[in-house]
């Protein structure tokens, strides 16, 4: 079964241009964080939480050439990805 993923990049700040994989269907610690936090993955830090408002307000879609290395990294650790917009 494929895991839905959205690749985004930070729009500004210290992390401007950093690519993050956001898994919109994988809630992060729903008991403590509710439904507003999803799982994400980045080269540095790897799996973590992302608030959906951060994704909406502080990121923009990444181009395939930008996210290709992160996509390869995720696939190398066993992910079967289905990219969503």
C-alpha contacts under 8 A as a table, 3 or more apart, distances in Angstrom:
res1	aa1	res2	aa2	distance
1	X	80	X	7.07
2	X	79	X	7.64
2	X	80	X	4.90
2	X	81	X	5.19
2	X	82	X	5.66
3	X	23	X	7.47
3	X	79	X	7.06
3	X	80	X	6.03
3	X	81	X	4.92
3	X	82	X	5.75
4	X	23	X	5.93
4	X	24	X	6.87
4	X	25	X	6.95
4	X	81	X	6.02
4	X	82	X	4.83
4	X	83	X	5.83
4	X	84	X	6.34
5	X	21	X	6.24
5	X	22	X	5.54
5	X	23	X	4.69
5	X	24	X	6.72
5	X	81	X	6.48
5	X	82	X	6.10
5	X	83	X	5.01
5	X	84	X	5.89
6	X	21	X	5.74
6	X	22	X	5.09
6	X	23	X	6.43
6	X	24	X	7.45
6	X	61	X	7.74
6	X	83	X	5.83
6	X	84	X	5.37
6	X	85	X	6.07
7	X	19	X	6.76
7	X	20	X	5.75
7	X	21	X	4.56
7	X	22	X	6.15
7	X	61	X	6.20
7	X	62	X	5.58
7	X	67	X	6.45
7	X	83	X	7.82
8	X	19	X	5.63
8	X	20	X	5.39
8	X	21	X	6.44
8	X	22	X	7.35
8	X	55	X	7.74
8	X	59	X	5.88
8	X	60	X	5.40
8	X	61	X	4.47
8	X	62	X	4.70
9	X	16	X	7.26
9	X	17	X	5.21
9	X	18	X	5.19
9	X	19	X	4.39
9	X	20	X	6.10
9	X	59	X	5.25
9	X	60	X	5.56
9	X	61	X	6.30
9	X	62	X	5.52
10	X	13	X	7.78
10	X	15	X	6.13
10	X	16	X	4.78
10	X	17	X	5.07
10	X	18	X	5.54
10	X	19	X	6.87
10	X	58	X	5.98
10	X	59	X	4.49
10	X	60	X	6.68
11	X	16	X	5.32
11	X	17	X	6.37
11	X	58	X	5.75
11	X	59	X	5.15
11	X	60	X	6.44
12	X	15	X	6.65
12	X	16	X	4.32
12	X	17	X	7.36
12	X	58	X	7.41
13	X	16	X	5.32
15	X	18	X	5.48
19	X	42	X	6.72
19	X	62	X	7.05
19	X	66	X	7.38
19	X	67	X	6.43
19	X	70	X	7.61
20	X	40	X	6.72
20	X	41	X	5.79
20	X	42	X	4.90
20	X	43	X	7.93
20	X	70	X	7.88
21	X	40	X	5.40
21	X	41	X	5.06
21	X	42	X	6.38
21	X	70	X	7.59
22	X	38	X	7.25
22	X	39	X	6.28
22	X	40	X	4.35
22	X	41	X	6.61
22	X	50	X	7.56
23	X	26	X	5.53
23	X	38	X	6.41
23	X	39	X	5.50
23	X	40	X	5.76
24	X	27	X	7.29
24	X	38	X	5.97
24	X	39	X	7.29
25	X	38	X	7.21
26	X	38	X	5.61
26	X	39	X	5.56
27	X	30	X	5.94
27	X	35	X	6.53
27	X	36	X	7.87
27	X	37	X	5.93
27	X	38	X	4.22
27	X	39	X	5.84
28	X	33	X	7.04
28	X	37	X	5.53
28	X	38	X	4.77
28	X	39	X	5.14
28	X	48	X	7.93
28	X	49	X	5.83
28	X	50	X	7.99
29	X	32	X	5.74
29	X	33	X	5.78
29	X	34	X	7.35
29	X	37	X	7.82
30	X	33	X	5.05
30	X	34	X	4.46
30	X	35	X	5.89
30	X	37	X	7.51
31	X	34	X	5.91
33	X	36	X	6.87
33	X	37	X	6.23
34	X	37	X	6.76
35	X	38	X	7.62
36	X	51	X	5.73
36	X	52	X	5.63
36	X	53	X	7.84
37	X	49	X	6.20
37	X	50	X	5.42
37	X	51	X	4.33
37	X	52	X	5.86
38	X	49	X	5.67
38	X	50	X	5.34
38	X	51	X	6.35
38	X	52	X	6.90
39	X	47	X	6.84
39	X	48	X	5.83
39	X	49	X	4.81
39	X	50	X	6.10
40	X	46	X	7.82
40	X	47	X	5.69
40	X	48	X	5.36
40	X	49	X	5.66
40	X	50	X	6.00
41	X	45	X	7.43
41	X	46	X	4.78
41	X	47	X	4.45
41	X	48	X	6.12
42	X	45	X	6.06
42	X	46	X	4.76
42	X	47	X	6.86
42	X	70	X	7.30
43	X	46	X	5.57
43	X	70	X	6.81
45	X	48	X	7.07
50	X	54	X	6.89
50	X	55	X	7.18
51	X	54	X	5.36
51	X	55	X	6.69
52	X	55	X	5.05
52	X	56	X	6.28
53	X	56	X	5.00
53	X	57	X	5.89
53	X	58	X	7.93
54	X	57	X	5.27
54	X	58	X	5.22
54	X	59	X	7.06
55	X	58	X	5.82
55	X	59	X	5.39
55	X	60	X	7.83
56	X	59	X	6.33
56	X	60	X	7.80
61	X	85	X	7.67
62	X	66	X	6.03
62	X	67	X	6.30
63	X	66	X	5.18
63	X	67	X	6.42
64	X	67	X	5.31
64	X	68	X	5.79
65	X	68	X	5.35
66	X	69	X	7.45
67	X	70	X	5.38
67	X	71	X	6.04
68	X	71	X	5.05
68	X	72	X	6.15
69	X	72	X	5.12
69	X	73	X	6.24
70	X	73	X	4.97
70	X	74	X	6.24
71	X	74	X	5.20
71	X	75	X	6.22
72	X	75	X	5.09
72	X	76	X	6.06
73	X	76	X	5.08
73	X	77	X	6.64
74	X	77	X	5.39
74	X	78	X	6.68
74	X	79	X	5.59
75	X	78	X	5.14
75	X	79	X	4.64
75	X	80	X	6.30
75	X	81	X	7.38
76	X	79	X	7.24
